[in-house]
Amino acid sequence: MTTALAWRAEQACLDAWPALRSAHHGDWLLRFGEGVSRRANSVNPLHDRAETIADDLADFARIYRHHGLPLIVRVPTLLAGAAQIDRELDANGFGREGETCTLFRAFGDERFDADPDVTITLSADADWLAAIGRLQAQSPSHAAVYARVVDAIALPAGFAALRRDGRIVATAYGALSGELLAIESVVVDPALRGQGLARRMMRTLFGWARGHGANAVCLQVVADNTAGRALYASLGFDTELYRYHYRRASAS
């Protein structure tokens, strides 16, 4: 797989989980999302020319402090300068956390039949938002920010819900970045996990995406999420494009 494909997936995943506010600072994109998720509240590289960060850390700290947020830097391994950036962050006392894999699969000629228990809407309606809020045990403030984040998605998107006895028990959504589908928010009722619900829902979402011109899909999963990675392997995600991790400034 090419570096170009990895950067394409990187951009698709960022666009599928947008920040509520953002700012450009040299080779870096500063994202702000009122503290909901590290990805939407961190410093991210704009391109492969981001090779050093030490001289910018004081500015970044000041800006994130203005927003009442900790300074977190997201370091993808696809950066040619990732090792140097990590060394600079080590020297400045940043901790390391959240190792995450970016996975990819092409659709090829595989057939994805729609599941009768899965519906897909083009926006996150009240029922879908209430369901994911319940499934993720979101606090009221988290739920309010989450709703604003998904409402900010500029790309065409499909919001999948799998119902059992009329009740939504699994959710996911995907955003279409050209011919690439980026998957987010795959959640299943904890009492019903291991029954293949996520697999059924995602295959229906794949079929929807193919009908809208997609020929491949990517997603990001925490590296130590064994169950999630097994699910995605069973769905044909046979390529790990790159990983990323977060570096968090010391609270002192």
LOROFI-442324 format. One record per residue (C-alpha): x, y, z; residue in three letters. Coordinates in steps of 0.5 Angstrom, whole numbers, padded with zeros to 4 digits, always signed. Layout:
% LOROFI-442324
XYZALA
...
//
This chain:
% LOROFI-442324
+0000+0000+0000MET
+0002+0007-0002THR
+0004+0013+0003THR
-0001+0017-0001ALA
-0007+0012+0001LEU
-0005+0012+0008ALA
-0005+0020+0008TRP
-0012+0019+0004ARG
-0015+0015+0010ALA
-0012+0020+0015GLU
-0016+0025+0012GLN
-0022+0021+0011ALA
-0022+0019+0018CYS
-0021+0026+0021LEU
-0027+0029+0016ASP
-0031+0023+0019ALA
-0030+0026+0026TRP
-0029+0033+0025PRO
-0027+0038+0031ALA
-0032+0043+0033LEU
-0026+0049+0032ARG
-0020+0048+0029SER
-0014+0053+0027ALA
-0008+0052+0022HIS
-0001+0053+0025HIS
+0005+0052+0021GLY
+0005+0044+0019ASP
+0000+0043+0024TRP
-0008+0043+0025LEU
-0010+0044+0032LEU
-0017+0041+0033ARG
-0022+0043+0039PHE
-0028+0039+0041GLY
-0030+0041+0048GLU
-0026+0035+0051GLY
-0030+0030+0048VAL
-0025+0025+0045SER
-0017+0026+0044ARG
-0018+0026+0036ARG
-0022+0032+0036ALA
-0018+0035+0042ASN
-0011+0035+0039SER
-0005+0037+0035VAL
-0005+0033+0028ASN
+0000+0034+0023PRO
-0003+0037+0016LEU
+0002+0033+0012HIS
+0009+0029+0011ASP
+0013+0036+0012ARG
+0011+0036+0019ALA
+0018+0034+0022GLU
+0019+0038+0028THR
+0015+0041+0034ILE
+0019+0043+0039ALA
+0019+0050+0037ASP
+0012+0050+0037ASP
+0010+0047+0044LEU
+0010+0054+0048ALA
+0005+0057+0043ASP
+0001+0050+0043PHE
+0000+0050+0050ALA
-0002+0057+0051ARG
-0008+0056+0046ILE
-0010+0049+0049TYR
-0010+0053+0056ARG
-0014+0058+0053HIS
-0019+0053+0051HIS
-0019+0050+0058GLY
-0016+0043+0055LEU
-0009+0039+0056PRO
-0004+0039+0050LEU
-0005+0033+0047ILE
-0001+0031+0040VAL
-0003+0026+0036ARG
+0003+0023+0032VAL
+0002+0018+0026PRO
+0007+0013+0024THR
+0006+0015+0017LEU
+0010+0021+0018LEU
+0017+0021+0016ALA
+0019+0025+0022GLY
+0015+0021+0027ALA
+0021+0019+0031ALA
+0024+0026+0031GLN
+0018+0029+0034ILE
+0017+0023+0039ASP
+0024+0025+0042ARG
+0023+0032+0042GLU
+0016+0030+0046LEU
+0020+0026+0051ASP
+0025+0031+0052ALA
+0019+0036+0054ASN
+0016+0031+0059GLY
+0010+0028+0055PHE
+0007+0022+0056GLY
+0005+0017+0051ARG
-0002+0013+0051GLU
-0008+0011+0046GLY
-0004+0007+0041GLU
-0009+0006+0035THR
-0009+0002+0028CYS
-0012+0005+0022THR
-0014-0001+0018LEU
-0016-0002+0011PHE
-0020-0006+0006ARG
-0022-0006-0001ALA
-0029-0008-0003PHE
-0027-0012-0009GLY
-0033-0016-0012ASP
-0035-0018-0006GLU
-0043-0018-0005ARG
-0046-0014+0001PHE
-0053-0016+0002ASP
-0058-0011+0006ALA
-0060-0014+0012ASP
-0067-0013+0014PRO
-0066-0011+0021ASP
-0061-0005+0019VAL
-0064+0002+0017THR
-0059+0007+0014ILE
-0061+0015+0015THR
-0057+0020+0011LEU
-0057+0024+0018SER
-0056+0023+0025ALA
-0064+0023+0027ASP
-0066+0024+0035ALA
-0067+0016+0035ASP
-0060+0015+0033TRP
-0057+0020+0037LEU
-0061+0017+0043ALA
-0059+0010+0042ALA
-0052+0011+0042ILE
-0052+0016+0048GLY
-0055+0010+0051ARG
-0050+0005+0049LEU
-0044+0009+0050GLN
-0047+0011+0057ALA
-0046+0018+0055GLN
-0047+0024+0060SER
-0052+0030+0058PRO
-0046+0034+0056SER
-0042+0029+0052HIS
-0049+0027+0048ALA
-0049+0035+0047ALA
-0042+0035+0044VAL
-0043+0029+0040TYR
-0049+0031+0037ALA
-0046+0037+0035ARG
-0040+0033+0032VAL
-0044+0029+0028VAL
-0048+0035+0025ASP
-0041+0038+0023ALA
-0039+0032+0018ILE
-0039+0036+0011ALA
-0038+0029+0007LEU
-0044+0025+0005PRO
-0045+0020+0011ALA
-0050+0014+0013GLY
-0052+0013+0020PHE
-0054+0005+0021ALA
-0058+0003+0026ALA
-0060-0005+0028LEU
-0066-0006+0031ARG
-0069-0012+0035ARG
-0076-0012+0037ASP
-0076-0004+0035GLY
-0071-0002+0039ARG
-0064+0000+0037ILE
-0059-0005+0039VAL
-0053-0003+0035ALA
-0050+0003+0031THR
-0045+0006+0027ALA
-0044+0011+0021TYR
-0039+0012+0015GLY
-0037+0018+0011ALA
-0036+0018+0004LEU
-0029+0021+0002SER
-0029+0020-0005GLY
-0029+0013-0007GLU
-0027+0011+0001LEU
-0032+0010+0006LEU
-0029+0012+0013ALA
-0033+0008+0019ILE
-0034+0011+0026GLU
-0038+0010+0032SER
-0039+0002+0032VAL
-0043+0001+0038VAL
-0047-0006+0040VAL
-0051-0007+0046ASP
-0046-0010+0051PRO
-0051-0015+0053ALA
-0052-0017+0046LEU
-0045-0017+0044ARG
-0042-0024+0040GLY
-0048-0025+0036GLN
-0046-0022+0030GLY
-0050-0016+0030LEU
-0044-0011+0029ALA
-0042-0015+0023ARG
-0049-0015+0020ARG
-0050-0008+0021MET
-0043-0006+0018MET
-0044-0011+0012ARG
-0050-0007+0010THR
-0047+0000+0011LEU
-0041-0003+0006PHE
-0047-0004+0001GLY
-0050+0003+0002TRP
-0043+0006+0001ALA
-0042+0002-0005ARG
-0048+0004-0008GLY
-0046+0011-0007HIS
-0039+0010-0011GLY
-0034+0007-0006ALA
-0030+0002-0007ASN
-0026+0001+0000ALA
-0027+0002+0007VAL
-0022+0005+0013CYS
-0023+0005+0020LEU
-0019+0006+0026GLN
-0019+0002+0032VAL
-0015+0002+0039VAL
-0009-0003+0038ALA
-0011-0007+0045ASP
-0018-0008+0043ASN
-0018-0015+0042THR
-0025-0016+0040ALA
-0026-0010+0036GLY
-0020-0012+0032ARG
-0022-0019+0031ALA
-0029-0017+0028LEU
-0025-0012+0023TYR
-0021-0018+0021ALA
-0027-0022+0020SER
-0030-0017+0016LEU
-0024-0017+0011GLY
-0020-0011+0014PHE
-0013-0015+0012ASP
-0009-0008+0011THR
-0006-0004+0017GLU
-0004+0002+0014LEU
-0001+0006+0020TYR
-0001+0007+0027ARG
-0002+0013+0031TYR
-0001+0015+0039HIS
-0002+0021+0043TYR
+0003+0025+0047ARG
+0000+0028+0053ARG
+0004+0034+0056ALA
+0005+0033+0064SER
+0000+0037+0068ALA
+0005+0040+0072SER
//
